[in-house]
Amino acid sequence: MASSSTENLTPEMFEPVDSDVNEQEALRGTRVSFWQDVWFRFRSNKGALIGMLLILAIGVMAIVGPLMNSYSYSEQDYSATNQIFAGDHWLGTDKFGRDLWTRIWYGAGISLIIAFLAAAIDLIIGVPYGCISGYCGGKVDNWMQRIIEVLYGIPNLIMMILLLIWLDRGIFAIALAMSITGWVAMARIVRGQILKAKNQEYVLAARSLGASHGRLLLKHMFPNVLSAVIVTIMFTIPTAIFFEAFLGFIGLGIRPPQASLGVLINDGFEMLRLFPYQIFYPAAVLSLLMFSFNLVGDGLRDALDPKLRR
């Protein structure tokens, strides 16, 4: 039976079937890179997209807003103090007659600069520290983690207050004070990702082919850690904005006449009973900023994490 069935087979049966090239392309589909797929997943998240648009809008207003009228953030006019709407003062004036529109957008810019600077310092310190700790392992990792545990046990708010009492309260000083212990969270996350990645097959294959330690870290491990770093940064920025606002509220923020959102909230709190609008506007901008960054962070986490793919 087997021989008779094979005798019925002819060479013509094994010739490839003609197919249209366009049909092949339709079946195969277009090739999508990892970052294109991330962008597609991110933009399908309406909340994250709204958050990104709000951040861009506030960022643009922080640059353009103070230039939209003729008042500076420090210009005082005692003939127009505590007025809700006074001529060209679109959002009113404070107790010194300073234009709130200009001061709010100027303060939003200062708060964003401090937050991004603090996040950059966390990135510069935390990522190399976590990479070295996770990659080396053994005694090196043990000692480096003991240092992190000591820093993690120190309340960061107390450390910030002590440093700002000692340092000049400028933009860099505030960002540095927030980063003294802020980089610890970044280092721990990166270390965990490196520990997971260094035992993967592609790393073992690269090591067997003679790849150097630097190449293993930069070319093979770090690209797989990048998604966790990006998500951590997006959650670090609103935390830094909150701490900056808190420091400004307790009087350890930017020195007058400069303004940040925390300083403006502190000034408005003093006039809360009589002129509540002075605290409402900066508090609304601060809330929108923190809400937007958290939305974007959630969206990036969903887009970058392969486990959340449907």
Helices and strands as residue ranges (DSSP letters): H 2-7, G 11-14, H 21-28, H 34-43, H 46-64, G 65-67, G 78-80, H 100-136, H 138-153, H 156-166, H 171-179, H 183-197, H 201-208, H 213-215, I 216-221, H 222-249, H 261-270, H 277-304, G 306-308
